[in-house]
């Protein structure tokens, strides 16, 4: 029996590194805890196709929405740590931790970071028939003079969009009624109908409405102006320095995935993000490509958790 164990250990030592070096030898499943057609799905398919070209194996997107991303993320955490299942997470991953939601996995132990993909700043848009303000300071001035006037749609209780709104209202010292909706579609529908005055929305989703003149953009939440909205100033440059908010997309893998696989995947994703066909597509839809090391992503998750904890502690924020 002892000889068998020694042989098993020797074989593992011999073939383990070789297996990692030969990865991937079959298709890779990429779990996306969001429905098809949204920004996360589009990004995963864009980057997945580029990885297919680089790795020589298909990257198959598997959409598993539901439960504030907990259903899909739980599936990631339970998957075999063999390098053939990876997962996409967003800052909702950090928000779930900050909220102390009950999850069937340990976010920080059952999954390991691979790399950040991109960030998606928001744009504050208003209904032009309901709001006369052309700038953010004008909106704030009017809201202060009319405390019960400003109503803002969020994409759901505890969503990044709600957090961005609550943080801005606190920063600007204004009172705003934040109305949660079940997603961007219903929220935008009510904004267009004049049921609410404004909302924070992902730039890629807001662009068609802005270009059609159906909503007026007042500010972007990025650190600098966006190539896709060059004439829209940031929140910070309109008198609120220090305010910067963006959702982010990233790749994680099940804990105990071989480090050699994590390193290779990180390297290939960073290469993919620099390809013009990938970078230009992301930029054109309002995103900003990122990349970086697994450690960089780990730090981003940690700082995002702390930021969300502070925001969720603000008055009027009632995540569910």
PyMOL commands that set and color helices and strands:
alter all, ss='L'
color gray80, all
select helices_A, chain A and resi 2-22+39-55+70-78+91-99+136-145+160-172+184-192+203-211+236-238+259-274+276-284+294-312
alter helices_A, ss='H'
color red, helices_A
select strands_A, chain A and resi 28-32+59-63+85-90+111-126+151-154+177-180+198-202+216-220+246-254+287-289
alter strands_A, ss='S'
color yellow, strands_A
deselect
rebuild
show_as cartoon
